[in-house]
Amino acid sequence: MSAKLINAVGVAAQLFSHWLHFTTAKRSRSATVQSRPCQAGFTRASGLSKIQAEELLDCLEAHGVHDCQTSYRPEDGFTVSRK
């Protein structure tokens, strides 16, 4: 398994872990607006294949992270990052 794929899977696992923790934990909601931890955790993944980038975008979107963009450079592959 390539390091790029391991990195992308690790990011997805971290997002899922944060989501699972915060959806199952009882917490009091304050009147202030709070950002979701899983949204704040992801910033960028690079060196991905097209399929890896698509799967990462799908995973992020499924966890409420909708402000991502992709870019492609032949020498670096696909990059998924926050806007």
C-alpha positions as CSV (number, residue, x, y, z in Angstrom):
1,M,0.0,0.0,0.0
2,S,1.5,3.4,-0.9
3,A,2.2,6.1,1.6
4,K,-0.2,8.4,-0.1
5,L,-3.1,6.0,0.3
6,I,-2.1,5.3,3.9
7,N,-2.2,9.0,4.6
8,A,-5.6,9.5,2.9
9,V,-7.0,6.5,4.9
10,G,-5.5,7.9,8.1
11,V,-7.2,11.3,7.5
12,A,-10.5,9.6,6.8
13,A,-10.2,7.4,9.9
14,Q,-9.4,10.5,12.0
15,L,-12.4,12.3,10.7
16,F,-14.6,9.3,11.4
17,S,-13.2,9.0,14.9
18,H,-13.9,12.6,15.7
19,W,-17.4,12.3,14.3
20,L,-18.2,9.2,16.2
21,H,-16.8,10.6,19.5
22,F,-18.8,13.8,19.2
23,T,-22.0,12.3,18.0
24,T,-22.2,9.7,20.8
25,A,-20.9,11.8,23.7
26,K,-23.4,13.7,25.8
27,R,-22.5,17.4,25.7
28,S,-24.2,20.6,26.6
29,R,-24.7,23.0,23.9
30,S,-23.8,26.6,24.6
31,A,-25.4,29.6,22.9
32,T,-22.2,30.3,21.0
33,V,-21.6,28.9,17.6
34,Q,-19.0,26.1,17.6
35,S,-17.2,24.5,14.7
36,R,-17.3,20.7,14.5
37,P,-14.0,19.2,15.5
38,C,-13.9,16.9,12.4
39,Q,-14.3,19.9,10.1
40,A,-11.4,21.7,11.8
41,G,-9.1,18.6,11.7
42,F,-8.7,18.3,7.9
43,T,-6.6,20.8,6.0
44,R,-4.9,19.1,3.0
45,A,-3.9,15.8,1.4
46,S,-1.7,15.7,-1.6
47,G,-0.1,13.2,-4.0
48,L,-3.3,11.3,-4.5
49,S,-4.6,9.4,-7.5
50,K,-7.9,10.5,-9.0
51,I,-9.7,7.6,-7.3
52,Q,-8.1,8.4,-3.9
53,A,-9.1,12.1,-4.2
54,E,-12.7,11.2,-5.1
55,E,-13.0,8.8,-2.2
56,L,-11.5,11.3,0.2
57,L,-13.9,14.0,-1.0
58,D,-16.8,11.6,-0.6
59,C,-15.7,10.7,2.9
60,L,-15.3,14.4,3.9
61,E,-18.6,15.3,2.5
62,A,-20.3,12.4,4.4
63,H,-18.8,13.9,7.5
64,G,-20.0,17.4,6.9
65,V,-16.9,18.9,5.4
66,H,-18.2,20.6,2.2
67,D,-15.7,23.4,1.7
68,C,-13.0,21.4,-0.1
69,Q,-11.4,21.8,-3.5
70,T,-9.2,19.7,-5.7
71,S,-6.2,20.6,-7.9
72,Y,-4.0,18.5,-10.1
73,R,-0.4,18.8,-11.1
74,P,1.2,16.0,-13.2
75,E,4.3,15.9,-11.1
76,D,2.4,15.9,-7.8
77,G,-0.9,14.2,-8.5
78,F,-4.2,15.3,-7.0
79,T,-4.5,17.5,-4.0
80,V,-7.6,17.9,-1.8
81,S,-7.6,20.9,0.4
82,R,-9.9,23.2,2.4
83,K,-11.0,26.4,0.6
